[in-house]
């Protein structure tokens, strides 16, 4: 699945119907990498999330998984929040 939305509380994934590995109410561990400029080339964020619901497209060919972040380090949460605010400008 492709990660299409990410903030400090939620994540949204999209995929074709047959390729969605997530199940509602299950918890998953995840590593998300952000490219950075400068001597440190990337920021790795480790987190856990719970799938709250799956939504299907009108033609039933694609699925969207809505996830709630259940565990994340506070400094990673601040980093994501700052990243989202910077990209919104």
mmCIF file as gemmi writes it, N, C-alpha and C atoms, coordinates in Angstrom:
data_model
loop_
_atom_site.group_PDB
_atom_site.id
_atom_site.type_symbol
_atom_site.label_atom_id
_atom_site.label_alt_id
_atom_site.label_comp_id
_atom_site.label_asym_id
_atom_site.label_entity_id
_atom_site.label_seq_id
_atom_site.pdbx_PDB_ins_code
_atom_site.Cartn_x
_atom_site.Cartn_y
_atom_site.Cartn_z
_atom_site.occupancy
_atom_site.B_iso_or_equiv
_atom_site.pdbx_formal_charge
_atom_site.auth_seq_id
_atom_site.auth_asym_id
_atom_site.pdbx_PDB_model_num
ATOM 1 N N . UNK Axp A 1 ? 0.828 -1.216 0 1 0 ? 1 A 1
ATOM 2 C CA . UNK Axp A 1 ? 0 0 0 1 0 ? 1 A 1
ATOM 3 C C . UNK Axp A 1 ? 0.859 1.261 0 1 0 ? 1 A 1
ATOM 4 N N . UNK Axp A 2 ? 0.3 2.325 -0.549 1 0 ? 2 A 1
ATOM 5 C CA . UNK Axp A 2 ? 0.988 3.618 -0.566 1 0 ? 2 A 1
ATOM 6 C C . UNK Axp A 2 ? 0.491 4.456 0.604 1 0 ? 2 A 1
ATOM 7 N N . UNK Axp A 3 ? 1.434 5.082 1.294 1 0 ? 3 A 1
ATOM 8 C CA . UNK Axp A 3 ? 1.1 6.013 2.356 1 0 ? 3 A 1
ATOM 9 C C . UNK Axp A 3 ? 0.773 7.347 1.695 1 0 ? 3 A 1
ATOM 10 N N . UNK Axp A 4 ? -0.485 7.807 1.798 1 0 ? 4 A 1
ATOM 11 C CA . UNK Axp A 4 ? -0.906 9.022 1.099 1 0 ? 4 A 1
ATOM 12 C C . UNK Axp A 4 ? -1.15 10.206 2.033 1 0 ? 4 A 1
ATOM 13 N N . UNK Axp A 5 ? -1.283 9.947 3.328 1 0 ? 5 A 1
ATOM 14 C CA . UNK Axp A 5 ? -1.466 11.03 4.296 1 0 ? 5 A 1
ATOM 15 C C . UNK Axp A 5 ? -0.821 10.597 5.605 1 0 ? 5 A 1
ATOM 16 N N . UNK Axp A 6 ? -0.181 11.559 6.275 1 0 ? 6 A 1
ATOM 17 C CA . UNK Axp A 6 ? 0.53 11.241 7.503 1 0 ? 6 A 1
ATOM 18 C C . UNK Axp A 6 ? 0.615 12.489 8.348 1 0 ? 6 A 1
ATOM 19 N N . UNK Axp A 7 ? 0.126 12.445 9.574 1 0 ? 7 A 1
ATOM 20 C CA . UNK Axp A 7 ? 0.367 13.513 10.533 1 0 ? 7 A 1
ATOM 21 C C . UNK Axp A 7 ? 0.659 12.87 11.881 1 0 ? 7 A 1
ATOM 22 N N . UNK Axp A 8 ? 0.686 13.639 12.939 1 0 ? 8 A 1
ATOM 23 C CA . UNK Axp A 8 ? 1.116 13.078 14.223 1 0 ? 8 A 1
ATOM 24 C C . UNK Axp A 8 ? 0.092 12.149 14.861 1 0 ? 8 A 1
ATOM 25 N N . UNK Axp A 9 ? -1.125 12.073 14.301 1 0 ? 9 A 1
ATOM 26 C CA . UNK Axp A 9 ? -2.159 11.204 14.871 1 0 ? 9 A 1
ATOM 27 C C . UNK Axp A 9 ? -2.708 10.161 13.902 1 0 ? 9 A 1
ATOM 28 N N . UNK Axp A 10 ? -2.632 10.416 12.608 1 0 ? 10 A 1
ATOM 29 C CA . UNK Axp A 10 ? -3.29 9.561 11.624 1 0 ? 10 A 1
ATOM 30 C C . UNK Axp A 10 ? -2.398 9.234 10.439 1 0 ? 10 A 1
ATOM 31 N N . UNK Axp A 11 ? -2.741 8.118 9.793 1 0 ? 11 A 1
ATOM 32 C CA . UNK Axp A 11 ? -2.095 7.703 8.549 1 0 ? 11 A 1
ATOM 33 C C . UNK Axp A 11 ? -3.183 7.14 7.638 1 0 ? 11 A 1
ATOM 34 N N . UNK Axp A 12 ? -3.057 7.377 6.336 1 0 ? 12 A 1
ATOM 35 C CA . UNK Axp A 12 ? -3.971 6.806 5.348 1 0 ? 12 A 1
ATOM 36 C C . UNK Axp A 12 ? -3.16 6.058 4.304 1 0 ? 12 A 1
ATOM 37 N N . UNK Axp A 13 ? -3.597 4.852 3.999 1 0 ? 13 A 1
ATOM 38 C CA . UNK Axp A 13 ? -2.938 4.011 3.01 1 0 ? 13 A 1
ATOM 39 C C . UNK Axp A 13 ? -3.921 3.693 1.895 1 0 ? 13 A 1
ATOM 40 N N . UNK Axp A 14 ? -3.446 3.637 0.653 1 0 ? 14 A 1
ATOM 41 C CA . UNK Axp A 14 ? -4.249 3.242 -0.499 1 0 ? 14 A 1
ATOM 42 C C . UNK Axp A 14 ? -3.599 2.051 -1.181 1 0 ? 14 A 1
ATOM 43 N N . UNK Axp A 15 ? -4.437 1.145 -1.685 1 0 ? 15 A 1
ATOM 44 C CA . UNK Axp A 15 ? -3.908 0.026 -2.475 1 0 ? 15 A 1
ATOM 45 C C . UNK Axp A 15 ? -5.021 -0.597 -3.292 1 0 ? 15 A 1
ATOM 46 N N . UNK Axp A 16 ? -4.616 -1.418 -4.249 1 0 ? 16 A 1
ATOM 47 C CA . UNK Axp A 16 ? -5.593 -2.223 -4.967 1 0 ? 16 A 1
ATOM 48 C C . UNK Axp A 16 ? -6.201 -3.21 -3.983 1 0 ? 16 A 1
ATOM 49 N N . UNK Axp A 17 ? -7.404 -3.622 -4.26 1 0 ? 17 A 1
ATOM 50 C CA . UNK Axp A 17 ? -8.157 -4.468 -3.338 1 0 ? 17 A 1
ATOM 51 C C . UNK Axp A 17 ? -7.38 -5.717 -2.913 1 0 ? 17 A 1
ATOM 52 N N . UNK Axp A 18 ? -6.766 -6.413 -3.826 1 0 ? 18 A 1
ATOM 53 C CA . UNK Axp A 18 ? -6.068 -7.65 -3.51 1 0 ? 18 A 1
ATOM 54 C C . UNK Axp A 18 ? -4.719 -7.473 -2.848 1 0 ? 18 A 1
ATOM 55 N N . UNK Axp A 19 ? -4.26 -6.224 -2.719 1 0 ? 19 A 1
ATOM 56 C CA . UNK Axp A 19 ? -2.93 -5.967 -2.176 1 0 ? 19 A 1
ATOM 57 C C . UNK Axp A 19 ? -2.938 -5.299 -0.81 1 0 ? 19 A 1
ATOM 58 N N . UNK Axp A 20 ? -4.097 -5.177 -0.178 1 0 ? 20 A 1
ATOM 59 C CA . UNK Axp A 20 ? -4.186 -4.523 1.129 1 0 ? 20 A 1
ATOM 60 C C . UNK Axp A 20 ? -3.9 -5.553 2.229 1 0 ? 20 A 1
ATOM 61 N N . UNK Axp A 21 ? -2.77 -5.408 2.926 1 0 ? 21 A 1
ATOM 62 C CA . UNK Axp A 21 ? -2.426 -6.393 3.952 1 0 ? 21 A 1
ATOM 63 C C . UNK Axp A 21 ? -3.033 -6.118 5.324 1 0 ? 21 A 1
ATOM 64 N N . UNK Axp A 22 ? -3.664 -4.944 5.505 1 0 ? 22 A 1
ATOM 65 C CA . UNK Axp A 22 ? -4.122 -4.543 6.83 1 0 ? 22 A 1
ATOM 66 C C . UNK Axp A 22 ? -5.517 -5.058 7.147 1 0 ? 22 A 1
ATOM 67 N N . UNK Axp A 23 ? -5.734 -5.292 8.457 1 0 ? 23 A 1
ATOM 68 C CA . UNK Axp A 23 ? -7.006 -5.787 8.97 1 0 ? 23 A 1
ATOM 69 C C . UNK Axp A 23 ? -7.474 -4.814 10.051 1 0 ? 23 A 1
ATOM 70 N N . UNK Axp A 24 ? -8.761 -4.422 10.041 1 0 ? 24 A 1
ATOM 71 C CA . UNK Axp A 24 ? -9.254 -3.506 11.075 1 0 ? 24 A 1
ATOM 72 C C . UNK Axp A 24 ? -9.016 -4.043 12.488 1 0 ? 24 A 1
ATOM 73 N N . UNK Axp A 25 ? -8.733 -3.122 13.405 1 0 ? 25 A 1
ATOM 74 C CA . UNK Axp A 25 ? -8.496 -3.387 14.825 1 0 ? 25 A 1
ATOM 75 C C . UNK Axp A 25 ? -7.186 -4.112 15.11 1 0 ? 25 A 1
ATOM 76 N N . UNK Axp A 26 ? -6.318 -4.278 14.128 1 0 ? 26 A 1
ATOM 77 C CA . UNK Axp A 26 ? -5.006 -4.882 14.348 1 0 ? 26 A 1
ATOM 78 C C . UNK Axp A 26 ? -3.955 -3.782 14.452 1 0 ? 26 A 1
ATOM 79 N N . UNK Axp A 27 ? -2.92 -4.053 15.236 1 0 ? 27 A 1
ATOM 80 C CA . UNK Axp A 27 ? -1.835 -3.094 15.416 1 0 ? 27 A 1
ATOM 81 C C . UNK Axp A 27 ? -0.62 -3.543 14.611 1 0 ? 27 A 1
ATOM 82 N N . UNK Axp A 28 ? 0.067 -2.565 14.001 1 0 ? 28 A 1
ATOM 83 C CA . UNK Axp A 28 ? 1.222 -2.831 13.153 1 0 ? 28 A 1
ATOM 84 C C . UNK Axp A 28 ? 2.367 -1.911 13.552 1 0 ? 28 A 1
ATOM 85 N N . UNK Axp A 29 ? 3.585 -2.383 13.383 1 0 ? 29 A 1
ATOM 86 C CA . UNK Axp A 29 ? 4.781 -1.564 13.591 1 0 ? 29 A 1
ATOM 87 C C . UNK Axp A 29 ? 5.234 -1.034 12.24 1 0 ? 29 A 1
ATOM 88 N N . UNK Axp A 30 ? 5.84 0.148 12.246 1 0 ? 30 A 1
ATOM 89 C CA . UNK Axp A 30 ? 6.184 0.794 10.983 1 0 ? 30 A 1
ATOM 90 C C . UNK Axp A 30 ? 7.451 1.637 11.148 1 0 ? 30 A 1
ATOM 91 N N . UNK Axp A 31 ? 8.214 1.725 10.085 1 0 ? 31 A 1
ATOM 92 C CA . UNK Axp A 31 ? 9.363 2.62 9.992 1 0 ? 31 A 1
ATOM 93 C C . UNK Axp A 31 ? 9.112 3.55 8.819 1 0 ? 31 A 1
ATOM 94 N N . UNK Axp A 32 ? 9.109 4.849 9.077 1 0 ? 32 A 1
ATOM 95 C CA . UNK Axp A 32 ? 8.914 5.851 8.028 1 0 ? 32 A 1
ATOM 96 C C . UNK Axp A 32 ? 10.181 6.692 7.965 1 0 ? 32 A 1
ATOM 97 N N . UNK Axp A 33 ? 10.722 6.868 6.755 1 0 ? 33 A 1
ATOM 98 C CA . UNK Axp A 33 ? 11.936 7.661 6.56 1 0 ? 33 A 1
ATOM 99 C C . UNK Axp A 33 ? 11.602 8.966 5.848 1 0 ? 33 A 1
ATOM 100 N N . UNK Axp A 34 ? 12.183 10.055 6.345 1 0 ? 34 A 1
ATOM 101 C CA . UNK Axp A 34 ? 12.013 11.369 5.739 1 0 ? 34 A 1
ATOM 102 C C . UNK Axp A 34 ? 13.361 11.845 5.219 1 0 ? 34 A 1
ATOM 103 N N . UNK Axp A 35 ? 13.456 12.235 3.941 1 0 ? 35 A 1
ATOM 104 C CA . UNK Axp A 35 ? 14.723 12.768 3.44 1 0 ? 35 A 1
ATOM 105 C C . UNK Axp A 35 ? 14.981 14.152 4.039 1 0 ? 35 A 1
ATOM 106 N N . UNK Axp A 36 ? 16.241 14.409 4.362 1 0 ? 36 A 1
ATOM 107 C CA . UNK Axp A 36 ? 16.659 15.695 4.919 1 0 ? 36 A 1
ATOM 108 C C . UNK Axp A 36 ? 17.84 16.226 4.132 1 0 ? 36 A 1
ATOM 109 N N . UNK Axp A 37 ? 18.013 17.529 4.165 1 0 ? 37 A 1
ATOM 110 C CA . UNK Axp A 37 ? 19.188 18.147 3.558 1 0 ? 37 A 1
ATOM 111 C C . UNK Axp A 37 ? 20.202 18.402 4.652 1 0 ? 37 A 1
ATOM 112 N N . UNK Axp A 38 ? 21.464 18.328 4.303 1 0 ? 38 A 1
ATOM 113 C CA . UNK Axp A 38 ? 22.518 18.546 5.282 1 0 ? 38 A 1
ATOM 114 C C . UNK Axp A 38 ? 23.291 17.27 5.546 1 0 ? 38 A 1
ATOM 115 N N . UNK Axp A 39 ? 24.105 17.288 6.606 1 0 ? 39 A 1
ATOM 116 C CA . UNK Axp A 39 ? 24.956 16.125 6.878 1 0 ? 39 A 1
ATOM 117 C C . UNK Axp A 39 ? 24.156 14.863 7.244 1 0 ? 39 A 1
ATOM 118 N N . UNK Axp A 40 ? 23.04 15.044 7.913 1 0 ? 40 A 1
ATOM 119 C CA . UNK Axp A 40 ? 22.155 13.912 8.211 1 0 ? 40 A 1
ATOM 120 C C . UNK Axp A 40 ? 21.164 13.818 7.059 1 0 ? 40 A 1
ATOM 121 N N . UNK Axp A 41 ? 21.217 12.743 6.298 1 0 ? 41 A 1
ATOM 122 C CA . UNK Axp A 41 ? 20.456 12.647 5.046 1 0 ? 41 A 1
ATOM 123 C C . UNK Axp A 41 ? 19.009 12.178 5.217 1 0 ? 41 A 1
ATOM 124 N N . UNK Axp A 42 ? 18.678 11.567 6.37 1 0 ? 42 A 1
ATOM 125 C CA . UNK Axp A 42 ? 17.303 11.132 6.567 1 0 ? 42 A 1
ATOM 126 C C . UNK Axp A 42 ? 16.978 11.042 8.049 1 0 ? 42 A 1
ATOM 127 N N . UNK Axp A 43 ? 15.685 11.115 8.325 1 0 ? 43 A 1
ATOM 128 C CA . UNK Axp A 43 ? 15.167 10.942 9.689 1 0 ? 43 A 1
ATOM 129 C C . UNK Axp A 43 ? 14.28 9.72 9.67 1 0 ? 43 A 1
ATOM 130 N N . UNK Axp A 44 ? 14.586 8.757 10.528 1 0 ? 44 A 1
ATOM 131 C CA . UNK Axp A 44 ? 13.783 7.546 10.637 1 0 ? 44 A 1
ATOM 132 C C . UNK Axp A 44 ? 12.863 7.668 11.837 1 0 ? 44 A 1
ATOM 133 N N . UNK Axp A 45 ? 11.582 7.378 11.609 1 0 ? 45 A 1
ATOM 134 C CA . UNK Axp A 45 ? 10.583 7.442 12.669 1 0 ? 45 A 1
ATOM 135 C C . UNK Axp A 45 ? 9.972 6.052 12.821 1 0 ? 45 A 1
ATOM 136 N N . UNK Axp A 46 ? 10.108 5.498 14.019 1 0 ? 46 A 1
ATOM 137 C CA . UNK Axp A 46 ? 9.502 4.214 14.344 1 0 ? 46 A 1
ATOM 138 C C . UNK Axp A 46 ? 8.201 4.474 15.089 1 0 ? 46 A 1
ATOM 139 N N . UNK Axp A 47 ? 7.145 3.771 14.696 1 0 ? 47 A 1
ATOM 140 C CA . UNK Axp A 47 ? 5.849 3.975 15.332 1 0 ? 47 A 1
ATOM 141 C C . UNK Axp A 47 ? 5.001 2.714 15.213 1 0 ? 47 A 1
ATOM 142 N N . UNK Axp A 48 ? 3.912 2.713 15.944 1 0 ? 48 A 1
ATOM 143 C CA . UNK Axp A 48 ? 2.898 1.665 15.826 1 0 ? 48 A 1
ATOM 144 C C . UNK Axp A 48 ? 1.581 2.335 15.47 1 0 ? 48 A 1
ATOM 145 N N . UNK Axp A 49 ? 0.753 1.623 14.728 1 0 ? 49 A 1
ATOM 146 C CA . UNK Axp A 49 ? -0.562 2.165 14.38 1 0 ? 49 A 1
ATOM 147 C C . UNK Axp A 49 ? -1.604 1.054 14.403 1 0 ? 49 A 1
ATOM 148 N N . UNK Axp A 50 ? -2.854 1.468 14.588 1 0 ? 50 A 1
ATOM 149 C CA . UNK Axp A 50 ? -3.996 0.556 14.601 1 0 ? 50 A 1
ATOM 150 C C . UNK Axp A 50 ? -4.901 0.929 13.437 1 0 ? 50 A 1
ATOM 151 N N . UNK Axp A 51 ? -5.28 -0.053 12.654 1 0 ? 51 A 1
ATOM 152 C CA . UNK Axp A 51 ? -6.224 0.189 11.559 1 0 ? 51 A 1
ATOM 153 C C . UNK Axp A 51 ? -7.619 0.351 12.155 1 0 ? 51 A 1
ATOM 154 N N . UNK Axp A 52 ? -8.215 1.52 11.934 1 0 ? 52 A 1
ATOM 155 C CA . UNK Axp A 52 ? -9.546 1.783 12.475 1 0 ? 52 A 1
ATOM 156 C C . UNK Axp A 52 ? -10.645 1.376 11.512 1 0 ? 52 A 1
ATOM 157 N N . UNK Axp A 53 ? -10.391 1.532 10.213 1 0 ? 53 A 1
ATOM 158 C CA . UNK Axp A 53 ? -11.431 1.177 9.242 1 0 ? 53 A 1
ATOM 159 C C . UNK Axp A 53 ? -10.841 1.05 7.859 1 0 ? 53 A 1
ATOM 160 N N . UNK Axp A 54 ? -11.536 0.297 7.014 1 0 ? 54 A 1
ATOM 161 C CA . UNK Axp A 54 ? -11.189 0.175 5.596 1 0 ? 54 A 1
ATOM 162 C C . UNK Axp A 54 ? -12.365 0.703 4.782 1 0 ? 54 A 1
ATOM 163 N N . UNK Axp A 55 ? -12.061 1.483 3.76 1 0 ? 55 A 1
ATOM 164 C CA . UNK Axp A 55 ? -13.082 2.017 2.859 1 0 ? 55 A 1
ATOM 165 C C . UNK Axp A 55 ? -12.749 1.567 1.448 1 0 ? 55 A 1
ATOM 166 N N . UNK Axp A 56 ? -13.774 1.217 0.69 1 0 ? 56 A 1
ATOM 167 C CA . UNK Axp A 56 ? -13.522 0.777 -0.683 1 0 ? 56 A 1
ATOM 168 C C . UNK Axp A 56 ? -14.023 1.805 -1.679 1 0 ? 56 A 1
ATOM 169 N N . UNK Axp A 57 ? -13.42 1.807 -2.857 1 0 ? 57 A 1
ATOM 170 C CA . UNK Axp A 57 ? -13.824 2.725 -3.926 1 0 ? 57 A 1
ATOM 171 C C . UNK Axp A 57 ? -15.201 2.3 -4.458 1 0 ? 57 A 1
ATOM 172 N N . UNK Axp A 58 ? -15.826 3.19 -5.222 1 0 ? 58 A 1
ATOM 173 C CA . UNK Axp A 58 ? -17.153 2.895 -5.761 1 0 ? 58 A 1
ATOM 174 C C . UNK Axp A 58 ? -17.162 1.638 -6.617 1 0 ? 58 A 1
ATOM 175 N N . UNK Axp A 59 ? -16.098 1.435 -7.37 1 0 ? 59 A 1
ATOM 176 C CA . UNK Axp A 59 ? -16.048 0.239 -8.224 1 0 ? 59 A 1
ATOM 177 C C . UNK Axp A 59 ? -15.459 -0.982 -7.503 1 0 ? 59 A 1
ATOM 178 N N . UNK Axp A 60 ? -15.162 -0.825 -6.207 1 0 ? 60 A 1
ATOM 179 C CA . UNK Axp A 60 ? -14.661 -1.896 -5.332 1 0 ? 60 A 1
ATOM 180 C C . UNK Axp A 60 ? -13.279 -2.433 -5.738 1 0 ? 60 A 1
ATOM 181 N N . UNK Axp A 61 ? -12.52 -1.646 -6.504 1 0 ? 61 A 1
ATOM 182 C CA . UNK Axp A 61 ? -11.214 -2.119 -6.963 1 0 ? 61 A 1
ATOM 183 C C . UNK Axp A 61 ? -10.069 -1.663 -6.056 1 0 ? 61 A 1
ATOM 184 N N . UNK Axp A 62 ? -10.299 -0.627 -5.246 1 0 ? 62 A 1
ATOM 185 C CA . UNK Axp A 62 ? -9.246 -0.084 -4.38 1 0 ? 62 A 1
ATOM 186 C C . UNK Axp A 62 ? -9.756 0.057 -2.959 1 0 ? 62 A 1
ATOM 187 N N . UNK Axp A 63 ? -8.817 0.028 -2.009 1 0 ? 63 A 1
ATOM 188 C CA . UNK Axp A 63 ? -9.149 0.188 -0.599 1 0 ? 63 A 1
ATOM 189 C C . UNK Axp A 63 ? -8.325 1.309 0.016 1 0 ? 63 A 1
ATOM 190 N N . UNK Axp A 64 ? -8.92 1.973 0.995 1 0 ? 64 A 1
ATOM 191 C CA . UNK Axp A 64 ? -8.236 2.975 1.796 1 0 ? 64 A 1
ATOM 192 C C . UNK Axp A 64 ? -8.264 2.488 3.242 1 0 ? 64 A 1
ATOM 193 N N . UNK Axp A 65 ? -7.096 2.402 3.872 1 0 ? 65 A 1
ATOM 194 C CA . UNK Axp A 65 ? -7.004 2.005 5.274 1 0 ? 65 A 1
ATOM 195 C C . UNK Axp A 65 ? -6.739 3.248 6.109 1 0 ? 65 A 1
ATOM 196 N N . UNK Axp A 66 ? -7.606 3.507 7.071 1 0 ? 66 A 1
ATOM 197 C CA . UNK Axp A 66 ? -7.451 4.638 7.983 1 0 ? 66 A 1
ATOM 198 C C . UNK Axp A 66 ? -6.849 4.121 9.281 1 0 ? 66 A 1
ATOM 199 N N . UNK Axp A 67 ? -5.713 4.695 9.668 1 0 ? 67 A 1
ATOM 200 C CA . UNK Axp A 67 ? -4.989 4.22 10.837 1 0 ? 67 A 1
ATOM 201 C C . UNK Axp A 67 ? -4.8 5.337 11.854 1 0 ? 67 A 1
ATOM 202 N N . UNK Axp A 68 ? -4.843 4.95 13.125 1 0 ? 68 A 1
ATOM 203 C CA . UNK Axp A 68 ? -4.557 5.857 14.235 1 0 ? 68 A 1
ATOM 204 C C . UNK Axp A 68 ? -3.195 5.468 14.797 1 0 ? 68 A 1
ATOM 205 N N . UNK Axp A 69 ? -2.304 6.443 14.94 1 0 ? 69 A 1
ATOM 206 C CA . UNK Axp A 69 ? -0.992 6.16 15.509 1 0 ? 69 A 1
ATOM 207 C C . UNK Axp A 69 ? -1.174 5.876 16.991 1 0 ? 69 A 1
ATOM 208 N N . UNK Axp A 70 ? -0.692 4.711 17.422 1 0 ? 70 A 1
ATOM 209 C CA . UNK Axp A 70 ? -0.892 4.279 18.803 1 0 ? 70 A 1
ATOM 210 C C . UNK Axp A 70 ? 0.354 4.429 19.665 1 0 ? 70 A 1
ATOM 211 N N . UNK Axp A 71 ? 1.524 4.479 19.036 1 0 ? 71 A 1
ATOM 212 C CA . UNK Axp A 71 ? 2.759 4.609 19.792 1 0 ? 71 A 1
ATOM 213 C C . UNK Axp A 71 ? 3.808 5.307 18.931 1 0 ? 71 A 1
ATOM 214 N N . UNK Axp A 72 ? 4.357 6.399 19.487 1 0 ? 72 A 1
ATOM 215 C CA . UNK Axp A 72 ? 5.399 7.148 18.786 1 0 ? 72 A 1
ATOM 216 C C . UNK Axp A 72 ? 6.175 7.937 19.83 1 0 ? 72 A 1
ATOM 217 N N . UNK Axp A 73 ? 7.461 8.092 19.632 1 0 ? 73 A 1
ATOM 218 C CA . UNK Axp A 73 ? 8.281 8.894 20.54 1 0 ? 73 A 1
ATOM 219 C C . UNK Axp A 73 ? 7.856 10.363 20.429 1 0 ? 73 A 1
ATOM 220 N N . UNK Axp A 74 ? 7.863 11.068 21.547 1 0 ? 74 A 1
ATOM 221 C CA . UNK Axp A 74 ? 7.415 12.464 21.568 1 0 ? 74 A 1
ATOM 222 C C . UNK Axp A 74 ? 8.228 13.34 20.613 1 0 ? 74 A 1
ATOM 223 N N . UNK Axp A 75 ? 9.554 13.14 20.539 1 0 ? 75 A 1
ATOM 224 C CA . UNK Axp A 75 ? 10.365 13.965 19.634 1 0 ? 75 A 1
ATOM 225 C C . UNK Axp A 75 ? 10.039 13.667 18.172 1 0 ? 75 A 1
ATOM 226 N N . UNK Axp A 76 ? 9.662 12.429 17.854 1 0 ? 76 A 1
ATOM 227 C CA . UNK Axp A 76 ? 9.25 12.092 16.491 1 0 ? 76 A 1
ATOM 228 C C . UNK Axp A 76 ? 7.899 12.718 16.168 1 0 ? 76 A 1
ATOM 229 N N . UNK Axp A 77 ? 7.01 12.741 17.134 1 0 ? 77 A 1
ATOM 230 C CA . UNK Axp A 77 ? 5.706 13.381 16.948 1 0 ? 77 A 1
ATOM 231 C C . UNK Axp A 77 ? 5.875 14.879 16.68 1 0 ? 77 A 1
ATOM 232 N N . UNK Axp A 78 ? 6.759 15.531 17.413 1 0 ? 78 A 1
ATOM 233 C CA . UNK Axp A 78 ? 7.033 16.964 17.179 1 0 ? 78 A 1
ATOM 234 C C . UNK Axp A 78 ? 7.642 17.181 15.801 1 0 ? 78 A 1
ATOM 235 N N . UNK Axp A 79 ? 8.565 16.309 15.404 1 0 ? 79 A 1
ATOM 236 C CA . UNK Axp A 79 ? 9.19 16.411 14.087 1 0 ? 79 A 1
ATOM 237 C C . UNK Axp A 79 ? 8.125 16.322 12.989 1 0 ? 79 A 1
ATOM 238 N N . UNK Axp A 80 ? 7.221 15.364 13.094 1 0 ? 80 A 1
ATOM 239 C CA . UNK Axp A 80 ? 6.169 15.186 12.09 1 0 ? 80 A 1
ATOM 240 C C . UNK Axp A 80 ? 5.257 16.401 12.062 1 0 ? 80 A 1
ATOM 241 N N . UNK Axp A 81 ? 4.885 16.897 13.229 1 0 ? 81 A 1
ATOM 242 C CA . UNK Axp A 81 ? 4.028 18.077 13.298 1 0 ? 81 A 1
ATOM 243 C C . UNK Axp A 81 ? 4.693 19.269 12.628 1 0 ? 81 A 1
ATOM 244 N N . UNK Axp A 82 ? 5.978 19.49 12.886 1 0 ? 82 A 1
ATOM 245 C CA . UNK Axp A 82 ? 6.717 20.584 12.246 1 0 ? 82 A 1
ATOM 246 C C . UNK Axp A 82 ? 6.808 20.374 10.743 1 0 ? 82 A 1
ATOM 247 N N . UNK Axp A 83 ? 7.01 19.132 10.314 1 0 ? 83 A 1
ATOM 248 C CA . UNK Axp A 83 ? 7.129 18.801 8.883 1 0 ? 83 A 1
ATOM 249 C C . UNK Axp A 83 ? 5.806 19.095 8.176 1 0 ? 83 A 1
ATOM 250 N N . UNK Axp A 84 ? 4.7 18.723 8.786 1 0 ? 84 A 1
ATOM 251 C CA . UNK Axp A 84 ? 3.374 18.958 8.195 1 0 ? 84 A 1
ATOM 252 C C . UNK Axp A 84 ? 3.1 20.445 8.079 1 0 ? 84 A 1
ATOM 253 N N . UNK Axp A 85 ? 3.425 21.202 9.119 1 0 ? 85 A 1
ATOM 254 C CA . UNK Axp A 85 ? 3.216 22.661 9.079 1 0 ? 85 A 1
ATOM 255 C C . UNK Axp A 85 ? 4.075 23.319 8.023 1 0 ? 85 A 1
ATOM 256 N N . UNK Axp A 86 ? 5.319 22.881 7.885 1 0 ? 86 A 1
ATOM 257 C CA . UNK Axp A 86 ? 6.231 23.448 6.893 1 0 ? 86 A 1
ATOM 258 C C . UNK Axp A 86 ? 5.735 23.156 5.473 1 0 ? 86 A 1
ATOM 259 N N . UNK Axp A 87 ? 5.275 21.952 5.22 1 0 ? 87 A 1
ATOM 260 C CA . UNK Axp A 87 ? 4.803 21.571 3.887 1 0 ? 87 A 1
ATOM 261 C C . UNK Axp A 87 ? 3.469 22.219 3.538 1 0 ? 87 A 1
ATOM 262 N N . UNK Axp A 88 ? 2.698 22.633 4.536 1 0 ? 88 A 1
ATOM 263 C CA . UNK Axp A 88 ? 1.402 23.257 4.288 1 0 ? 88 A 1
ATOM 264 C C . UNK Axp A 88 ? 1.551 24.704 3.834 1 0 ? 88 A 1
ATOM 265 N N . UNK Axp A 89 ? 2.696 25.319 4.097 1 0 ? 89 A 1
ATOM 266 C CA . UNK Axp A 89 ? 2.896 26.724 3.731 1 0 ? 89 A 1
ATOM 267 C C . UNK Axp A 89 ? 3.156 26.906 2.266 1 0 ? 89 A 1
